[in-house]
Amino acid sequence: MAVKHRHPQDLAETLCKRLRKKGQTCPEIEIIEEIFEVLYFTSLETEEADSLKLHIIYLDPAKPDPDPPSRIVKDRWSYIKLVNPIPFTVSNAAKIALALDPRTSSLAIYPNNRGKLMIWGLIDQVNRFHDFIHYESRVGPDMPGIFQAAAVNIGHIIAYISYEKVAELIIDRLLTRSQDVLRHGPIRNLLDPSIEEYIRTIRNSVGHHAFDGSFHWKSSLEDYWISTLCRILLRTKSFNRGGAYLISPDPSLKGLRPKYRIRYDRIPKALINRGIHLIESTIADDQILDFIDYDAEDIPTDYFLDKLVGESELLDLESEIHGSIWFISLLSRVDGLVLLRPDLSVRGFGVEIRLTDRLEDVFRSTGPMAASGSLRKVNFDQFGTRHRSMMRYCSHIDNSVGFVISHDGDVRAISNVDGKTVIWEDIRLQLVDFIRRKRRGYEKDIVGPQLGYSLVKCNSGPSLKSCLS
């Protein structure tokens, strides 16, 4: 069966269909096609051997901010007009890309009155969008423009409508759905024992009464554990040099040769401490609110002290986890894989898999559950060395999970399911992949009621509560 190659035009059509489905007017399809073609060919340009990266926002210069929030926070995006707009061409985009970074700034583009696409300005403070979708910030701001798009690697273009990732074109493949293997299916089942132990430790520490007093603690803590794993993989992906992680329950190191053996368990300890302080701080906050609700004349100072201490500890722990994620992800830049225990502690890096046999039963799964109907047999030899060695290990060691990050940015998961070696492609990692959209006058997207990753259109401050109150 011939593989159908996709082009920027296919990405444009997908975006247009999604805009119409959302009840929005789609710009002329030729305009969108031209935007994605320019982004695609700009991504093929290089600067000191690195591909150029670029983020654009389709924004009308006559109405760049038609619905501003009632209160604008200091770090909200703003537009900076070019005194002399320039045509949106590959040549111009490649030149101006050096002044931008998709993590912090964007180009504002729009057709002029003759229908010619122009770069009319720059958008700053895009880092809030980048930080939010990579779990580095709890609140995401409103996003300007009808749609946004980014060239993130060679031939790799992603289209967004606000925080909704519509589709991505990777060379000649169009991806409209990613696989949620970290929340459903065999991969999640293998991670569950460690997640349950982590939650059980927190529950025993704060007490069953405190933990069970709110129905959401279990799901919220699960979300944060999974988001930590996602952040490690996303950070590694951002290096654009590939990498691999092996989560193995086997302490014997059978089939492995670590070049550098270490014992780094800062992540699991910090995750537990964060969960404990989060619950204790929330309980103190609830107790203060109870006094306020009953119009009490006095509120014990101990509650305020507990709240302040808890919030301070949480900030420290968030910083500790952030730094630990950086530490672990950088280990992936050494040749070989990073070896993790199921609780995400590190046992070695620069690890070589010594197994050499060829596998016959290798399958690609088109769904997270790896049901028989979703499995397609693939040729073991079509994969690179890193993928083949990970498949060998996972086929031999029960309950092991491998993650392989390719140079082109693809992240694949590998494990053994009922005697079959299964590989999942295009797995979900960014927060926007998990968001469920709700609209009630403000934009509010929440993943886990206490995890607090939220989109807040009113932009009234750093907390969700201050916006909705």
C-alpha positions, 0 to 999 in steps of 0.5 A: 500500500502506497504511503500518501505524502502530505504537504503544507496545503494539507495542513492549511485545509485541516486548519480551515476545517477546524476554524469552520467547525468552531464557527469561525471564518476561515481566511482564503485558503490560498493565504493559509497555504502560502503561510505554511509554505513559507514556514516550511521552506524557512525551516529548511534554512540553517544558521550555523548548521541549526534549522531556523525556528519561527512562530507566527500569529495571523493578526489583523493590524487594524484590530490587533486586540479587539477584546482586551481583558478588564485588567491587563497584567504586566507581562501580557503580550503586546504588539510592536509595529514595524514602521515599514512592513515587509513581505512575508517571504522565505528570504525575509522570514529567514532574516528576521527569524534570527531576531526571534525565538518561538519561546519568547516572540512571534511575527505578526502577519496579515494580508495588505489591501492588495492581498499580499501577506506582510510582516507588519509587527512583532509580538512579545511575551510569548514565553507565557504560552510556551511555558504553559504548554510545557508545564512550566507555568500554571496559568496561560494567557489569552492568545492573540490572532485568528490562529498561530503556527510555528516552524519548530524543526526542519520540515516540522510545522505546527498549527494552533487555534489559541491553545488547541493544537490543530495538526502538525506537518513533519516532513511529509506526514500530517498528524492530527491526533497524538496517542495518549499512552501515558493516561490509558493503556498498557504503558499507563498500566506499567506506570501505575504501581509507582504512581500508586505508591507515591500517592499512598506515601502522601496519603499516609503522611497527611492522614486519611481524613485530610486526603479523603476530604477532597475527592480530587487529590488522587487524580490531581497527584496522578496528573502531576506525576505524569506531567513530570515525566512529560516535562523530562521528555519535552526538555530532551526533545527541545535539544534537537539531538535525540535521546532515550529513556528506559524505565526498568524494574529489573535491578540486576542490569541484565542486558545493560552496560552503564558507562556512568552509574549514579543514584539520583532520587531527587525527583521522587522525593520532591514529588512526595514532599510537594504533594504533602505540602500542597494538601496541608497548605490547601487545608489551612487555606480552607480553614481560613475561608471557613472562618471568613464565611462564618463572619468570625471576629478572630482567625487563629494565626496558626492557620495563616502561618501554616498557609504561608509556610506551605506556600513557601515550601511549595515554591521551593519544591517547584523550583527543585523539581524544575532543576531536577528535570533539567539535570536528568534531561541533560544526561540524555545528551551523552551517547546511550540511554538514561536508565530510570527506576519506575519511580523516576529515580536515575540509576545510570546514563550513557547506558548501552543495551547489550542484547543483539538478537533480531526480533520478528514480532514487532508491531506499531499500534495506532491506538493507546490500548494496543488492541489487536485491531490497532496493531500493524506488523512492521519490519524490525530493520526499518528502525534505527539502532536506538529504536532496535536496541530499545525494542530488544530490551523491552521484549526481554525484560517484563514491565519495562518501558522505553521512550526514544526521542528522534532527531526530528522531534518524534517521541515514541514509546516501546513496551511488550504487550502479551508477548508482542513488542509494540511501538507507539508513535506521536505520543501526547506530551504537551499540556495542550494535547490533554486540554478539554475545552470549556467556554463560559464567558471566560476561557478555562481549561483545567487538567485536574482540579487542583493541578491548576493548569488553566487558561484564563482569558480575563488575565486578572492576575497570577492565580485562577481564583483572583480571575474567577472571583 
